[in-house]
């Protein structure tokens, strides 16, 4: 009888502890959310004083820039102001059109379809199809912005991040566009903070590591944590941890055909 009671007491104690931990976590989240919202209001006030055009920026956007700077109000404000200035200069019409990136679009290297288990859009990039085009670095940057804007426009309500599958099969030195890679990385980290959820790098050849060692120091710590190199033998099983089979591209054992981003 005492053994039964002891087991019951242990079970009840365990449930009580779990309930307390859940309540504690919820309280911490509520406190953090409240703190973040307060800081968002402070960032908005600072930024609007220096750039009146920022009045149209929503709280979600401000929150991403703030989180990218560990909730530091001054750094978050500075980052957002830099973004607003860049956006006016680089995307004066509000968006990049396909006609502004003809050489990049012709390479047919970026695809957009499906979403992961959390509803995050998935983009596939075929690295071996990227070569420096006659449009140069500036056209490539426009293509990066075109792609990122299109991905972000596919975000469902309540979701702010996206998934990347970077396929390096067939990648060689002809594709080693260091300036292009660093330009794309800078755009992602400086102007689209807290948008990237995870990058799956698949089929990485040995020669890729030469370029990786050059680019790696420019990747910030938050972005580094999101990069996953996938073993060829575990490709589908790794993707299945985050993505349902119905949403995985056909060429990785799933059911979706690849759709070029300009056709999606």
N, C-alpha and C positions, 0 to 999 in steps of 0.2 A: 504493500500500500504506500509506504513512504517513498519507494522507488518511483511509483507512478506519479505521486505528487511532485517529486523532484523533477521528473521529466516535464510535467505540466508547468511547473514554476520556471524551468529553463526556457520552455517554448514561449511562455508569456513574457518573460524578461527579454527574450530576443526580439519579439514583436514590438514591445515597448521601446526598446533601443532603436529599432529600425524606424518606428514612427517619429521618435524624437529627432533622429538624424535627418529624416525627410523634412520635418517642420523647420529644423535648424537651417537646412539648405535653402528652403523656400524663403525664410526670413533674410538670409544673406543675399539671395538673388533680388528680393524686393528692395533691400537696402542699397545694393549695387545699382539697380535700375534707377532708384530715386536719385542716387548720387550722380549717375551718368546724365540723367535728364536735367539736373541742376546745372551741370557743367556745359551741357548742350546750349542752354539758355545763355550762359556766360560767353561761350564762344560766338553765338549768334550776335550778341550785343557788340562784341569787339570787332567782328568781321563786318557787320553792317555799318559801323562808324567809318571804317576805312574803305569799304567798297559797297556803296548803296545797292548795286546790282544784285547783291547776294540775298536780297529779301525773298527771292523766289526759291531759295535752297531749302529743302525740307529737312526735318529733324533726323531722318534716317541717314541722309548724306553727311550731315554734320557729325552724327554719331560714329560713322565709319572713320572719318578723318581723326576724330578724337581718340578712338580706340587704337588707331594706327600709331598714335603717339602716347600710348599708355595713360590716357586720360589727362595728359598734361595740357592745360588750357592754352597756354602761350604757344606751345609747339603745334598743337592741333589747329589753332587759329592761323598760324603762319603757313602751315601746310595747305589749308583750305584757301587762303588768299592767293598763294602761288598757283593752285589749281585753277581758280577763277580767271586769273590773268592769262594763264596758258590756254585755257579753253577759248577765251575771246580771240586770241591771236591765231591759234592753230585750227580752230573749228569756227570761223567767223559766221558761217551760215547755220550753225547749230547742229549740223551732222555732216558726215563724209559720204559722198555718193560713190557708187561703183565706177562711174565715169572718171572719178579722180584717181582711181587706182587700177587702170586697165592692165598694166604689165603684171601686177601682183595677182589680180583676179585670174588672169590667163594661166597661171601656174597651177590652179586648181588644187591648193594644198591645205585649205581649211574647211572644216565641215561642222555642221550644227544639227543635231537631232537627239531626241531622247532626254531623259533626266534620271538622276540617281534616286535612291530610296527616300531621300529627303526632299525631292522635287527640284534639285539643283540642275540647271541645264548642263548638257555635256557637249564639249567641242573636241573634235579630233583634228590634230595637226600632223601632216605627213612631212617630216623634216627633209626627206630626200628630194622633195619637189621644190624646195626653196633654193633659189640661186639669186645672186645680186642681179637685179633687172636693170634695164636701161633707164628706168625711172629713178634709180638711185635711192639713197637712204631716206630722203624726204617722202617719196612715194610709199616706201615700205612702212614708214611710221604712220602715214595716213591709212594704210591698209590695216595696221594693228588697231588703230582707233576705230576704224569702221567695224572690225570684227568684235572688239570689246563692247562697243555700243550696241551692236546687234544681239550679242549674248545677254547683256544686261536688260535689254528690252524684253527678253523672254522669261525674266524672273517671275515666278508666280507670287501672289500676295504673301507676305510674311517671309520671303526668302531673299537673300542678298548675295549669295555666293554661287559660283559655278565650278564645274569639274573639267579638267583638261586631260586628254589622252594624247601624249606626245609620242608619235611613232617614228623611231629612228632607223627602221629597216632600210638598208640600201644607202644610208647616209655616208658621205665621203667628204674629202677636203673641198670639193667643188661647192659643197653646201655650208662650209664653215665661215659664215658671214659674221665675224666678230662684232663689227660696228652695228650690224642689224640686230643681233641678239642683245647687245647692251642697250641699244635704243628701245627695243621692245620691253626689256626688263625695267628700264627707267620709267617708261610710260605706265606700266602696270603698277609699280611700287609707289610712284609719286602721285599719280592721278586717278588710280582705281584702287585705293587701299581697301583692305578687308573685303575684297570681291572674290579673290581666289580661295577655294576650299581645299583643293588637292590637285596635284599633277602626277599622273601615272606616266613614267617614262618607260617605254617598252622597246624591245629589240635594239638596245644600245650596242653598237659595234665597238670594238676595242679602240679604233682610232678616234672615236668621239671623246675619249677621256682627255686627249690633248687640249681640245677646246674647252672642255668642262673645267679644267684646272685654271684656265684664264678667266672664265666667266664667274666661277664660284665665289671669289672674294667680293663681287659686286652684288651678290644676293643677300638681302638682309635676313636676320635670324628668323623672323616670323615666316618668311617665304620658304626658307630652307626646311623648316619643319613640315611643310606641306608637300615636299617632293618625295615621291616613292619610285625607286628603280625596281622594276618587276622582272623576275626571272622568267625566261621564255616558257619553261615547263610549268609555271604556276600562273600564267597570264590570266586565263579565264577564271580560275578559282579566286585570284586576287581581286579581279574586277567584280566578281559576284558578291564579295563582302560589302560592297557599296551600291552595286547596280543590279537590278533584276535582269534576268536573261533576255526578257522581251525588249529591254532598253539598251542592250549591248550591241554594238555594230557587228554585222555579219562576219567581217574579217577577223574578229576576235572570238568567234564561236557563238555570237548572239543572233538576234533576229532582225535587226534594223539595217537597211542599206545605207551607205554613206551618202549624204546630201550636201553638195557644196554650199558654203555659207551664203553665197550670193543668190542661191536658188531656194534657200530655206525660208 
